[in-house]
Amino acid sequence: MFLVGLITYSCAKVPFSGRNQLSLVSNEEILPMSYDQYGQVLKESKLVTSSTQGQQVVRVGRRIAEAVETYMREKGYADELEGFQWEFNLIESEQVNAWAMPGGKVAFYTGIMPICQDETGIAVVMGHEVAHAIASHARERMSNGLLLNGLIGGVQVAMGQNPTLTQSIFLQAVGYGGQLGMLKFSRKHELEADQLGLNFMALAGYDPRQAPIFWERMNAGAEGARPPEFLSTHPGPDKRIQELNKQMAEAMAYYEKSNKQ
């Protein structure tokens, strides 16, 4: 009965989608851990953020972050972004991948840039990754992990009870898989990130109609080969494009509004 009450009390809503999610972990607890881990990844990587492509990633990231911040503020979700420290980097790697940690810490790999082709393609991926952060998917996953392991007193209590397990739960929650790879989010989270990301890129003034075209390119690049990490847990390409097209009218409304401002 206690757990039922705890879960009911500790629910939050995902901005945009309105889905209920378990939230036993606060931003104040997870963001410092995220920033430390992101800094470690950067130390172990070859950064090419100052390159032309790297500056494109930064430019797109800032536009999407600014648009999302404006939306969240207007809709009364500004508190969800408290403590965010946006950062966008390009890492030299053949991996066809990109990811975001809680607090707006984003990384792209050079391997995905040919598929992006231009800033609109980058915006498709950036919107998706920023959506993971805005929807607090890592916080939700860490909350579930703590609950499943009987660590329900918050991160600080959990660290005192079992620091090794708590650190492991955190790394799984943020999707860090070691050697610069990222573990997969659930299909539910990936589909939600697809849908939210479409709106985010539109809010930032990028044409959302390019999103299905990007995913066609991504899928074509994976045919006959091992699917990129970026596709590993996502819905199939036909399903993804179908879902994106279902939401296109809403995204286009955001896009047209952004172009009038």
Sine and cosine of phi, psi and omega as CSV:
sin_phi,cos_phi,sin_psi,cos_psi,sin_omega,cos_omega
0.00,0.00,-0.61,0.79,0.03,-1.00
-0.88,0.47,-0.70,0.71,-0.02,-1.00
-0.90,0.44,-0.63,0.78,0.03,-1.00
-0.87,0.49,-0.70,0.71,0.01,-1.00
-0.91,0.41,-0.64,0.77,0.01,-1.00
-0.89,0.45,-0.72,0.70,-0.02,-1.00
-0.90,0.44,-0.67,0.75,0.01,-1.00
-0.89,0.45,-0.68,0.73,-0.03,-1.00
-0.93,0.36,-0.53,0.85,-0.15,-0.99
-0.99,-0.14,0.50,0.87,0.03,-1.00
-1.00,-0.09,0.58,-0.82,0.10,-1.00
-0.79,-0.62,0.16,-0.99,0.03,-1.00
-0.92,-0.40,0.64,-0.77,0.05,-1.00
-0.98,0.20,0.83,-0.56,0.07,-1.00
-0.82,0.57,0.54,-0.84,-0.04,-1.00
0.98,0.17,-0.86,0.50,-0.13,-0.99
-1.00,0.10,-0.50,0.87,-0.02,-1.00
0.98,0.19,0.08,1.00,-0.02,-1.00
-0.93,0.36,0.67,-0.75,0.09,-1.00
-0.97,0.25,0.63,-0.78,0.05,-1.00
-0.62,-0.79,0.50,-0.87,0.05,-1.00
-0.94,0.34,0.71,-0.70,-0.06,-1.00
-0.63,-0.77,0.97,0.23,0.06,-1.00
-1.00,0.04,-0.20,0.98,-0.09,-1.00
-0.90,-0.43,0.72,-0.69,0.00,-1.00
-1.00,-0.07,0.29,-0.96,0.10,-0.99
-0.88,0.48,-0.58,0.81,0.00,-1.00
-0.87,0.50,-0.46,0.89,-0.01,-1.00
-1.00,0.03,-0.67,0.74,-0.14,-0.99
-1.00,0.05,-0.49,0.87,-0.08,-1.00
-0.90,0.44,-0.71,0.70,0.03,-1.00
-0.86,0.52,-0.62,0.79,0.03,-1.00
-0.91,0.41,-0.64,0.77,0.02,-1.00
-0.90,0.44,-0.71,0.70,-0.04,-1.00
-0.90,0.43,-0.62,0.79,0.05,-1.00
-0.89,0.45,-0.69,0.72,-0.04,-1.00
-0.93,0.37,-0.63,0.77,0.03,-1.00
-0.89,0.45,-0.68,0.73,0.04,-1.00
-0.87,0.49,-0.61,0.80,0.03,-1.00
-0.92,0.40,-0.66,0.75,0.03,-1.00
-0.87,0.49,-0.69,0.73,-0.01,-1.00
-0.89,0.45,-0.62,0.78,0.01,-1.00
-0.90,0.44,-0.54,0.84,-0.08,-1.00
-1.00,-0.01,0.01,1.00,-0.12,-0.99
-0.89,-0.45,0.32,-0.95,0.15,-0.99
-0.99,-0.10,0.95,-0.33,-0.06,-1.00
-1.00,0.06,0.68,-0.74,0.08,-1.00
-0.80,-0.61,0.56,0.83,-0.04,-1.00
-0.90,0.44,-0.46,0.89,-0.02,-1.00
-0.98,0.19,-0.13,0.99,0.02,-1.00
-0.95,0.30,0.14,-0.99,0.03,-1.00
-0.86,0.51,-0.71,0.70,0.03,-1.00
-0.91,0.41,-0.63,0.78,0.02,-1.00
-0.88,0.47,-0.64,0.77,0.02,-1.00
-0.94,0.34,-0.48,0.88,0.12,-0.99
-0.90,0.43,-0.68,0.73,0.03,-1.00
-0.87,0.49,-0.71,0.71,0.00,-1.00
-0.89,0.46,-0.71,0.70,-0.04,-1.00
-0.88,0.47,-0.72,0.69,0.02,-1.00
-0.91,0.42,-0.68,0.73,0.00,-1.00
-0.86,0.50,-0.69,0.73,-0.01,-1.00
-0.92,0.40,-0.63,0.78,0.02,-1.00
-0.90,0.44,-0.69,0.72,0.00,-1.00
-0.93,0.37,-0.66,0.75,0.02,-1.00
-0.88,0.48,-0.69,0.73,0.00,-1.00
-0.90,0.44,-0.68,0.73,0.00,-1.00
-0.90,0.43,-0.68,0.74,0.00,-1.00
-0.92,0.40,-0.66,0.75,0.03,-1.00
-0.87,0.49,-0.66,0.75,0.02,-1.00
-0.89,0.46,-0.72,0.69,0.01,-1.00
-0.88,0.47,-0.73,0.69,-0.05,-1.00
-0.89,0.45,-0.62,0.79,0.03,-1.00
-0.92,0.40,-0.69,0.72,-0.02,-1.00
-0.91,0.41,-0.52,0.86,-0.05,-1.00
-1.00,-0.10,0.09,1.00,0.06,-1.00
0.99,0.12,0.33,0.94,0.01,-1.00
-0.96,-0.28,0.30,0.95,-0.08,-1.00
-0.84,0.54,-0.56,0.83,-0.02,-1.00
-0.87,0.49,-0.46,0.89,-0.02,-1.00
-0.91,0.42,-0.35,0.94,-0.03,-1.00
-0.98,-0.19,0.07,1.00,0.00,-1.00
-0.89,0.46,0.78,-0.62,0.00,-1.00
1.00,-0.01,-0.11,0.99,0.03,-1.00
-0.90,0.44,0.64,-0.77,0.08,-1.00
-0.73,-0.69,1.00,0.05,-0.09,-1.00
-0.86,0.51,0.67,-0.74,0.07,-1.00
-0.42,-0.91,0.67,-0.74,-0.08,-1.00
-0.75,-0.67,0.81,-0.59,-0.02,-1.00
-0.69,-0.73,0.48,-0.87,0.10,-1.00
-0.93,-0.36,0.80,-0.59,-0.04,-1.00
-0.94,-0.33,0.72,-0.69,0.03,-1.00
-0.97,0.26,0.91,-0.42,-0.01,-1.00
-0.20,-0.98,0.55,-0.83,0.03,-1.00
-0.97,0.23,-0.16,0.99,-0.01,-1.00
-0.87,0.50,0.71,-0.70,0.08,-1.00
-1.00,0.00,1.00,0.09,-0.17,-0.99
-0.34,-0.94,0.29,-0.96,0.13,-0.99
-0.38,-0.92,0.37,-0.93,-0.01,-1.00
-0.35,-0.94,0.24,-0.97,0.05,-1.00
-0.67,-0.74,0.67,-0.74,0.12,-0.99
-0.98,-0.17,0.30,-0.96,0.03,-1.00
-0.80,0.59,0.58,-0.81,0.03,-1.00
1.00,-0.02,0.11,0.99,0.08,-1.00
1.00,0.07,0.42,0.91,0.03,-1.00
-1.00,-0.05,0.95,-0.30,-0.15,-0.99
-0.90,-0.43,0.59,-0.80,0.09,-1.00
-0.68,-0.74,0.69,-0.73,0.15,-0.99
-0.93,-0.36,0.49,-0.87,0.16,-0.99
-0.97,-0.23,0.54,-0.84,-0.02,-1.00
-0.88,0.48,-0.39,0.92,0.00,-1.00
-0.89,0.46,-0.39,0.92,-0.02,-1.00
-1.00,-0.03,-0.22,0.97,-0.11,-0.99
-0.91,0.42,-0.63,0.78,0.05,-1.00
-0.88,0.48,-0.51,0.86,0.03,-1.00
-0.97,0.24,-0.57,0.82,0.07,-1.00
-0.89,0.46,-0.67,0.74,0.03,-1.00
0.95,0.30,-0.73,0.68,-0.07,-1.00
-0.51,-0.86,-0.11,-0.99,-0.08,-1.00
-0.93,0.37,-0.48,0.88,0.05,-1.00
-0.92,0.38,-0.64,0.77,0.08,-1.00
-0.90,0.44,-0.65,0.76,0.09,-1.00
-0.87,0.49,-0.62,0.78,-0.02,-1.00
-0.90,0.43,-0.56,0.83,0.06,-1.00
-0.87,0.50,-0.76,0.66,-0.02,-1.00
-0.94,0.35,-0.68,0.73,-0.02,-1.00
-0.88,0.47,-0.69,0.72,0.03,-1.00
-0.86,0.51,-0.68,0.73,0.02,-1.00
-0.87,0.48,-0.73,0.68,-0.05,-1.00
-0.94,0.34,-0.67,0.75,0.07,-1.00
-0.88,0.48,-0.57,0.82,0.03,-1.00
-0.86,0.50,-0.62,0.78,0.06,-1.00
-0.85,0.53,-0.66,0.75,-0.01,-1.00
-0.95,0.33,-0.70,0.71,-0.04,-1.00
-0.91,0.41,-0.60,0.80,-0.01,-1.00
-0.99,0.15,0.03,1.00,0.05,-1.00
0.81,0.59,0.66,0.75,-0.01,-1.00
-0.89,0.45,-0.64,0.77,0.01,-1.00
-0.92,0.40,-0.65,0.76,0.03,-1.00
-0.89,0.46,-0.64,0.77,0.04,-1.00
-0.91,0.42,-0.69,0.72,-0.01,-1.00
-0.92,0.40,-0.62,0.79,0.03,-1.00
-0.93,0.38,-0.63,0.78,0.05,-1.00
-0.86,0.51,-0.70,0.71,0.02,-1.00
-0.90,0.43,-0.65,0.76,0.00,-1.00
-0.90,0.43,-0.68,0.74,0.04,-1.00
-0.90,0.45,-0.69,0.73,-0.02,-1.00
-0.89,0.45,-0.71,0.71,-0.03,-1.00
-0.90,0.45,-0.45,0.89,-0.01,-1.00
-0.98,-0.17,0.20,0.98,0.07,-1.00
0.96,0.29,0.31,0.95,-0.01,-1.00
-0.97,-0.24,1.00,0.07,-0.18,-0.98
-0.93,-0.37,0.23,0.97,-0.04,-1.00
-0.99,-0.15,0.22,0.98,-0.05,-1.00
0.99,-0.14,0.18,-0.98,-0.10,-0.99
-0.90,0.43,-0.70,0.72,-0.04,-1.00
-0.89,0.45,-0.67,0.75,0.04,-1.00
-0.91,0.42,-0.68,0.73,-0.01,-1.00
-0.89,0.46,-0.64,0.77,0.03,-1.00
-0.89,0.46,-0.59,0.80,0.03,-1.00
-0.94,0.33,-0.56,0.83,-0.03,-1.00
-0.98,0.19,-0.69,0.72,-0.07,-1.00
-0.41,-0.91,0.99,0.15,-0.09,-1.00
-0.88,0.47,-0.60,0.80,-0.02,-1.00
-0.91,0.42,-0.73,0.68,0.01,-1.00
-0.90,0.43,-0.66,0.75,-0.02,-1.00
-0.89,0.46,-0.68,0.73,0.05,-1.00
-0.89,0.45,-0.64,0.77,0.03,-1.00
-0.90,0.44,-0.68,0.73,0.03,-1.00
-0.89,0.46,-0.65,0.76,0.02,-1.00
-0.88,0.47,-0.73,0.68,-0.03,-1.00
-0.88,0.47,-0.63,0.78,0.06,-1.00
-0.92,0.38,-0.61,0.79,-0.05,-1.00
-0.92,0.40,-0.68,0.73,-0.01,-1.00
-0.99,0.16,-0.15,0.99,0.06,-1.00
1.00,0.05,0.31,0.95,-0.03,-1.00
-0.99,0.11,0.86,-0.51,-0.08,-1.00
-0.95,-0.32,0.10,1.00,-0.01,-1.00
0.99,0.12,0.38,-0.92,0.00,-1.00
0.78,0.62,0.64,0.77,0.06,-1.00
0.92,0.39,0.13,0.99,0.05,-1.00
-1.00,-0.06,0.38,-0.92,0.00,-1.00
-0.88,-0.47,0.73,-0.68,0.10,-0.99
-0.91,0.40,0.25,-0.97,-0.11,-0.99
-1.00,0.06,0.57,-0.82,0.22,-0.97
-0.99,0.11,0.27,-0.96,0.02,-1.00
-0.92,0.38,0.34,-0.94,0.03,-1.00
-0.87,0.49,-0.57,0.82,0.02,-1.00
-0.88,0.48,-0.72,0.69,0.01,-1.00
-0.92,0.38,-0.62,0.78,0.00,-1.00
-0.91,0.42,-0.67,0.74,0.02,-1.00
-0.91,0.41,-0.64,0.77,0.04,-1.00
-0.90,0.43,-0.65,0.76,0.03,-1.00
-0.91,0.41,-0.61,0.79,0.09,-1.00
-0.85,0.53,-0.75,0.66,-0.09,-1.00
-0.94,0.35,-0.72,0.70,0.02,-1.00
-0.91,0.41,-0.64,0.77,-0.02,-1.00
-0.88,0.48,-0.55,0.84,0.04,-1.00
-0.88,0.47,-0.69,0.72,0.04,-1.00
-0.93,0.37,-0.62,0.79,-0.03,-1.00
-0.89,0.45,-0.70,0.71,0.00,-1.00
-0.91,0.41,-0.58,0.82,0.02,-1.00
-0.92,0.40,-0.67,0.75,0.03,-1.00
-0.87,0.50,-0.51,0.86,-0.03,-1.00
-1.00,0.06,0.01,1.00,0.06,-1.00
1.00,-0.02,0.30,0.95,0.07,-1.00
-0.98,-0.21,0.68,-0.73,-0.10,-1.00
-0.91,0.42,0.93,-0.37,-0.04,-1.00
-0.93,0.38,-0.31,0.95,0.02,-1.00
-0.91,0.42,-0.26,0.97,0.05,-1.00
-0.99,0.16,-0.22,0.98,-0.04,-1.00
-0.90,0.44,-0.78,0.63,0.04,-1.00
-0.86,0.50,-0.57,0.82,0.02,-1.00
-0.91,0.41,-0.65,0.76,0.06,-1.00
-0.86,0.51,-0.72,0.69,-0.06,-1.00
-0.93,0.38,-0.47,0.88,0.13,-0.99
-0.90,0.43,-0.68,0.73,0.05,-1.00
-0.89,0.45,-0.69,0.73,-0.01,-1.00
-0.87,0.49,-0.71,0.71,-0.01,-1.00
-0.92,0.39,-0.63,0.78,0.02,-1.00
-0.89,0.46,-0.60,0.80,0.02,-1.00
-0.94,0.35,-0.36,0.93,-0.03,-1.00
-1.00,-0.05,-0.23,0.97,-0.06,-1.00
-0.89,0.45,0.75,-0.66,0.03,-1.00
0.98,0.20,0.06,1.00,0.00,-1.00
-0.66,-0.75,0.12,-0.99,0.07,-1.00
-0.90,0.44,0.78,-0.63,-0.01,-1.00
-0.85,0.52,0.64,-0.77,0.07,-1.00
-0.85,0.53,0.44,-0.90,0.05,-1.00
-0.81,0.59,-0.54,0.84,-0.06,-1.00
-0.90,0.44,-0.40,0.92,-0.04,-1.00
-0.98,-0.21,-0.07,1.00,-0.26,-0.96
-0.88,0.48,-0.57,0.82,0.00,-1.00
-0.87,-0.49,0.12,0.99,-0.01,-1.00
-0.97,0.24,0.33,-0.94,0.12,-0.99
-0.86,0.50,0.36,-0.93,0.04,-1.00
-0.85,0.53,0.39,-0.92,-0.09,-1.00
-0.84,0.54,-0.65,0.76,0.00,-1.00
-0.91,0.42,-0.68,0.73,0.01,-1.00
-0.90,0.43,-0.70,0.72,-0.01,-1.00
-0.87,0.50,-0.76,0.65,-0.04,-1.00
-0.90,0.44,-0.61,0.79,0.05,-1.00
-0.87,0.49,-0.71,0.71,-0.01,-1.00
-0.92,0.38,-0.64,0.77,0.04,-1.00
-0.89,0.46,-0.68,0.73,-0.01,-1.00
-0.92,0.40,-0.53,0.85,0.06,-1.00
-0.88,0.47,-0.55,0.83,-0.07,-1.00
-1.00,-0.07,-0.02,1.00,-0.17,-0.99
-0.89,0.47,-0.60,0.80,-0.02,-1.00
-0.87,0.49,-0.68,0.73,0.03,-1.00
-0.91,0.42,-0.70,0.72,-0.01,-1.00
-0.90,0.44,-0.64,0.77,0.01,-1.00
-0.90,0.43,-0.54,0.84,0.06,-1.00
-0.90,0.44,-0.67,0.74,0.06,-1.00
-0.90,0.43,-0.65,0.76,-0.03,-1.00
-0.90,0.43,-0.72,0.69,0.01,-1.00
-0.91,0.42,-0.61,0.79,0.03,-1.00
-0.91,0.41,-0.64,0.77,-0.02,-1.00
-0.91,0.42,-0.53,0.85,-0.02,-1.00
-0.98,0.21,-0.25,0.97,0.02,-1.00
-1.00,-0.02,-0.23,0.97,-0.06,-1.00
-0.99,0.14,0.00,0.00,0.00,0.00
